[in-house]
Amino acid sequence: MKRNIIHNHLLIGAVLLVTVISFSSCKKNDVNPSETFDIKVVNASVTAGSQSFTLVDKVLVNGGLNFTDASDYITTNSGTRLVEQFKSANGTVTASGEIWTDNGKRFTVYLVGEGSKSRIKEFEDKLTIPPSGMARVKFLHLSDGAPSVINIKNANGDNLVTTLAEDTDSGYSNVASGTLSIRIYGVASRNNIGNFDVTDLQAGKIYSIYLTGSNDNNLSVHKVLHN
């Protein structure tokens, strides 16, 4: 009987410990005051208007972030479930999200979508310098108007990226500096949904190239410089 009592006490203690750990891991704004990360903020929403950006109720971008604008990297404390918000000029929350990050990491966060589909997407940045004479790029599918999965080809019809799903990135590749002409196709339909020129890619630089827009009439491609 004593052995059963001890066993039951140990079992209850283990359950309580798991509960405490689980509760702790689910805590919002679990800031690590001794560690930092770098965050860049981009307005990729065609219709959202000028935006500000807050992280853990701290204003990192104080308004004036218009469509296609990108902030510099901002150093702030890292942590888990850090609440992030884009806000319009009158203080109304356009979109909210959470970011999980660790010491020394770099992220770019994007305001994406329009109206009820407005959301925040986060992508970790790896700033490995490209080979001499080359630029380093990754592609992001941030468009609600394009097919949910796309292929990206160059002007010669060669694949740059295949099966890129909405709200994801492609990973990095090296391309020639100058102008990169791209052709975008829906995977399921195989239809060409747009042709774009990404100009002024500089050797030694690292870029994110993102597709945005909510319909066929406002699809556009833009780039973000990371170094």
C-alpha positions as CSV (number, residue, x, y, z in Angstrom):
1,M,0.0,0.0,0.0
2,K,2.8,2.4,0.9
3,R,4.5,1.7,-2.4
4,N,1.2,2.5,-4.3
5,I,0.9,5.8,-2.4
6,I,4.5,6.8,-3.3
7,H,3.9,5.8,-6.9
8,N,0.7,7.9,-7.0
9,H,2.5,10.9,-5.5
10,L,5.3,10.6,-8.1
11,L,2.8,10.3,-10.9
12,I,0.9,13.4,-9.7
13,G,4.2,15.3,-9.4
14,A,5.2,14.4,-12.9
15,V,1.9,15.5,-14.3
16,L,2.2,18.8,-12.5
17,L,5.7,19.3,-13.8
18,V,4.6,18.7,-17.4
19,T,1.7,21.1,-16.9
20,V,4.0,23.8,-15.6
21,I,6.5,23.3,-18.5
22,S,3.7,23.3,-21.0
23,F,2.1,26.4,-19.5
24,S,5.5,28.2,-19.6
25,S,6.2,27.2,-23.2
26,C,2.8,28.7,-24.2
27,K,3.3,32.0,-22.5
28,K,3.0,35.0,-24.8
29,N,5.8,37.6,-24.9
30,D,8.4,35.3,-23.2
31,V,11.2,37.8,-23.7
32,N,14.9,36.9,-23.1
33,P,16.4,40.1,-21.6
34,S,20.0,38.9,-22.1
35,E,19.7,38.0,-25.8
36,T,18.9,39.9,-29.0
37,F,18.0,39.4,-32.7
38,D,17.6,41.7,-35.7
39,I,14.3,42.3,-37.4
40,K,13.5,44.1,-40.7
41,V,9.9,45.2,-41.4
42,V,8.3,45.3,-44.8
43,N,4.8,46.5,-46.0
44,A,3.9,44.1,-48.8
45,S,0.2,44.8,-48.7
46,V,-1.0,46.7,-51.8
47,T,-4.0,48.5,-50.1
48,A,-3.1,48.7,-46.4
49,G,-1.7,52.3,-46.5
50,S,0.9,53.7,-44.2
51,Q,1.8,51.4,-41.3
52,S,3.6,51.3,-38.0
53,F,5.0,48.1,-36.3
54,T,5.2,47.1,-32.7
55,L,6.8,44.1,-31.0
56,V,5.9,43.2,-27.4
57,D,4.1,46.6,-27.3
58,K,7.4,48.4,-28.2
59,V,7.2,50.6,-31.3
60,L,9.9,49.6,-33.7
61,V,8.6,51.5,-36.7
62,N,6.7,54.7,-35.9
63,G,4.4,55.0,-38.9
64,G,5.3,56.0,-42.5
65,L,5.9,52.5,-43.8
66,N,4.1,52.5,-47.1
67,F,3.6,49.8,-49.7
68,T,7.0,48.2,-50.7
69,D,8.9,50.2,-47.9
70,A,11.3,48.2,-45.8
71,S,12.9,49.3,-42.6
72,D,16.6,48.8,-41.7
73,Y,17.4,45.9,-39.4
74,I,16.4,46.8,-35.8
75,T,18.1,45.1,-32.9
76,T,15.7,44.1,-30.1
77,N,15.3,41.4,-27.4
78,S,14.7,37.8,-28.6
79,G,12.3,35.3,-27.1
80,T,9.3,33.1,-27.9
81,R,5.7,34.0,-28.8
82,L,6.6,37.7,-29.2
83,V,3.4,39.5,-30.2
84,E,3.9,41.6,-33.3
85,Q,1.4,44.1,-34.8
86,F,1.1,46.3,-37.9
87,K,-1.1,49.3,-37.2
88,S,-2.6,51.9,-39.5
89,A,-2.2,55.7,-39.1
90,N,-5.2,55.9,-36.8
91,G,-3.9,53.1,-34.5
92,T,-6.2,50.4,-35.7
93,V,-4.5,47.0,-35.8
94,T,-4.1,45.8,-39.4
95,A,-2.7,42.4,-38.6
96,S,-1.2,40.5,-35.6
97,G,1.1,37.6,-35.3
98,E,3.8,35.9,-33.1
99,I,7.4,35.4,-33.7
100,W,9.8,32.8,-32.1
101,T,13.4,33.7,-32.3
102,D,16.8,33.2,-30.7
103,N,20.0,35.1,-30.0
104,G,21.8,36.5,-33.0
105,K,19.2,35.5,-35.6
106,R,17.9,37.8,-38.4
107,F,14.3,37.9,-39.5
108,T,12.2,39.9,-42.0
109,V,8.5,40.3,-41.3
110,Y,6.0,41.2,-44.0
111,L,2.5,42.6,-43.9
112,V,0.7,40.5,-46.5
113,G,-2.8,40.4,-47.9
114,E,-5.7,42.8,-47.8
115,G,-8.7,43.3,-45.6
116,S,-9.8,40.2,-43.7
117,K,-6.9,38.3,-45.3
118,S,-4.2,40.7,-43.8
119,R,-1.6,38.7,-42.0
120,I,2.1,38.8,-40.9
121,K,4.6,36.4,-42.3
122,E,8.1,35.9,-40.9
123,F,11.2,34.6,-42.8
124,E,14.6,34.0,-41.3
125,D,17.5,35.6,-43.3
126,K,20.8,34.0,-43.9
127,L,23.3,36.6,-45.0
128,T,26.0,34.5,-46.6
129,I,27.8,36.6,-49.2
130,P,27.5,35.3,-52.8
131,P,30.4,34.5,-55.0
132,S,32.3,37.3,-56.8
133,G,30.2,39.0,-59.4
134,M,27.0,37.4,-58.3
135,A,23.9,38.4,-56.3
136,R,22.1,36.1,-53.8
137,V,18.3,35.9,-53.9
138,K,15.4,34.1,-52.5
139,F,11.8,34.2,-53.8
140,L,8.7,34.7,-51.6
141,H,5.1,33.9,-52.7
142,L,3.0,36.5,-50.8
143,S,0.1,36.9,-53.3
144,D,-3.5,35.9,-52.7
145,G,-4.2,36.7,-56.3
146,A,-1.8,34.2,-57.9
147,P,-2.2,30.4,-57.9
148,S,-1.5,28.8,-54.6
149,V,1.6,27.1,-56.0
150,I,3.8,28.6,-58.6
151,N,6.9,28.0,-60.7
152,I,9.4,30.7,-61.5
153,K,11.5,30.6,-64.7
154,N,14.1,32.9,-66.2
155,A,13.8,34.6,-69.6
156,N,15.2,31.5,-71.3
157,G,12.5,29.2,-69.8
158,D,14.9,27.6,-67.3
159,N,13.5,26.9,-63.8
160,L,14.6,29.2,-61.0
161,V,12.1,27.9,-58.5
162,T,9.6,25.0,-58.7
163,T,6.4,24.4,-56.6
164,L,6.7,27.5,-54.5
165,A,3.6,27.5,-52.2
166,E,1.8,30.6,-51.0
167,D,3.3,32.2,-47.8
168,T,6.6,30.3,-48.2
169,D,10.1,31.2,-49.5
170,S,12.3,29.3,-51.9
171,G,15.7,29.3,-50.1
172,Y,18.7,31.1,-51.6
173,S,20.3,30.9,-55.0
174,N,23.0,32.9,-56.8
175,V,22.2,34.9,-59.9
176,A,24.1,37.2,-62.2
177,S,24.0,40.9,-61.2
178,G,22.1,43.4,-63.3
179,T,18.5,42.7,-64.4
180,L,16.8,39.3,-63.7
181,S,13.8,38.7,-66.0
182,I,11.4,36.2,-64.5
183,R,8.3,34.4,-65.8
184,I,5.7,33.1,-63.3
185,Y,3.4,30.1,-63.9
186,G,0.7,28.4,-62.0
187,V,1.7,24.8,-61.3
188,A,-1.8,23.3,-61.7
189,S,-2.9,25.4,-64.7
190,R,0.6,25.9,-66.3
191,N,-0.6,29.3,-67.3
192,N,1.8,32.2,-67.4
193,I,0.4,34.7,-64.8
194,G,3.1,37.4,-65.3
195,N,6.5,38.5,-66.6
196,F,8.6,40.8,-64.5
197,D,12.1,42.4,-64.6
198,V,13.9,42.7,-61.3
199,T,16.4,45.5,-62.0
200,D,19.6,46.7,-60.4
201,L,20.7,43.5,-58.6
202,Q,24.2,44.4,-57.4
203,A,27.1,42.0,-57.1
204,G,27.8,40.9,-53.5
205,K,24.3,41.9,-52.3
206,I,21.5,39.7,-50.8
207,Y,17.9,40.1,-51.7
208,S,14.4,38.8,-51.1
209,I,12.2,39.0,-54.2
210,Y,8.5,38.8,-53.4
211,L,5.3,38.4,-55.4
212,T,2.3,40.3,-54.0
213,G,-1.2,41.3,-55.1
214,S,-4.8,40.1,-54.5
215,N,-5.9,39.8,-58.2
216,D,-4.7,39.6,-61.7
217,N,-4.7,43.4,-62.1
218,N,-2.3,44.2,-59.2
219,L,0.2,41.4,-59.2
220,S,3.7,42.8,-58.8
221,V,7.2,41.8,-57.9
222,H,9.5,43.8,-55.6
223,K,12.8,43.3,-53.9
224,V,14.2,43.8,-50.4
225,L,17.9,44.4,-49.8
226,H,19.4,42.7,-46.8
227,N,23.0,43.9,-46.7
